Amino acid sequence: MRGLRWENWKLITYQDRNYGELYDLAADPDEVINLWDSADHIATKVVLLQKLADALLALEPKIGAPWNTGAPLF
């Protein structure tokens, strides 16, 4: 399981599972309404999944591979 809190959102993912948890902490501070499957929140879920992937990758040691030299930093 891995999770991320960002602004008013909380995302939780599970290894080898196609489900997770997504909460709008401003509207639902008790985390009662899981928005993971909500069509209205797909864009938010995608952004948070990318932020989680970036955070996990940042934990890995940087190898300085030549193919990455000069790559843009977004």
N, C-alpha and C positions, 0 to 999 in steps of 0.2 A: 504494500500500500504506500502511495506517495500522495502528498497533498500540498496545496498552495493557497495562501491567503493573499489577495491583492485588492486593494481599495475595499469595496464593500462585498467582495465575492470570496467564496471558499470552494475549492475544487478538490475532489479526492478521486484517485484512480486506483485500480486493483490490478495486480499482475495476472496476466492470462485470463482476464475477464473483459467482456464487451459492455460493461456497465460501470457506472461511477456515481458520484454525488456532486451536485452543483447547487450552491445556496446563495441567495441574495441576502446578505446579512443585514442590510438596511431595512428591508421589508420583512425579513424572517429571521430575527436574531436567535431564535431557539432552534433553528435548522430543522423545521418540521416539513417544509415543502421542498422535495428534491426536484430540481429543474433539469436534471440530466437529459431526459427525453423530451423536453419542451422544444417544440419547433420555433418558438419565439426567442429562444436563448441559444440557438446554434452558434451564432457569431461570437457571443461571449464565451461559450465553451471552447471554440477553436482558439481564440486569443489566449485563454487561460492555459490550454494544453500546450501552446507554443511557449508561453512564459515558463511553464513547468519544465518542458524539455530544455529550454535555455538554462534554467537554474541548475538542472541536473548535469548538463554538459559543463557548466562552469565549475563544478566540483572535480571534474577530471583534470589530470595534469595536461598542460599544453605541450605538444610535442614539437611545434615549430616546423611542421612538414613544409617542404618547398612549394607544394601545390597551394598552400594557404597563404603564402607570402604575398602581400599586396592586396589580399581580398578585402572588399569593403566591410567596414564595421558599421552595422545599422544602428 
